[in-house]
Amino acid sequence: WDPYHNWMVAIVGTKQVVLFSPQQAPLLYARSGLERNTSAVDVGAPDEARFPRFREARGCHATLADGDALFIPKKWWHYCENAPSGCIAVNFWWL
């Protein structure tokens, strides 16, 4: 998650995005210290033995393609994966 609101815009290519609300944080296994806003779970290939509660998490899935924009509210967890052909995207953060 980011401490600011975020607009993600796909310029060229395709990107898969999954958003999780802040209320789902206990299911996402946050790292500690400076990385507390990142999850220890590989959302693309979760290890259910290490992170059993992650299977309860319910994300909102989106696919961004050329010119698409996605608003990500501050403190919403997000996972992004570029298509194998690649993607160029730009993010804009604000308070």
Secondary structure as the mmCIF struct_conf table of DSSP 4:
data_model
#
loop_
_struct_conf.conf_type_id
_struct_conf.id
_struct_conf.beg_label_comp_id
_struct_conf.beg_label_asym_id
_struct_conf.beg_label_seq_id
_struct_conf.end_label_comp_id
_struct_conf.end_label_asym_id
_struct_conf.end_label_seq_id
BEND BEND1 PRO A 3 TYR A 4
STRN STRN1 HIS A 5 PHE A 20
HELX_RH_3T_P HELX_RH_3T_P1 PRO A 22 LEU A 27
BEND BEND2 LEU A 28 LEU A 28
STRN STRN2 ALA A 30 ALA A 30
HELX_RH_3T_P HELX_RH_3T_P2 GLY A 33 GLU A 35
TURN_TY1_P TURN_TY1_P1 ARG A 36 ASN A 37
BEND BEND3 THR A 38 THR A 38
STRN STRN3 SER A 39 SER A 39
BEND BEND4 ALA A 40 VAL A 41
TURN_TY1_P TURN_TY1_P2 VAL A 43 GLY A 44
BEND BEND5 ALA A 45 ALA A 45
TURN_TY1_P TURN_TY1_P3 GLU A 48 ARG A 50
HELX_RH_3T_P HELX_RH_3T_P3 PRO A 52 GLU A 56
HELX_LH_PP_P HELX_LH_PP_P1 GLY A 59 GLY A 59
STRN STRN4 CYS A 60 LEU A 64
TURN_TY1_P TURN_TY1_P4 ASP A 66 GLY A 67
STRN STRN5 ALA A 69 ILE A 72
TURN_TY1_P TURN_TY1_P5 LYS A 74 LYS A 75
STRN STRN6 TRP A 77 TRP A 94
#
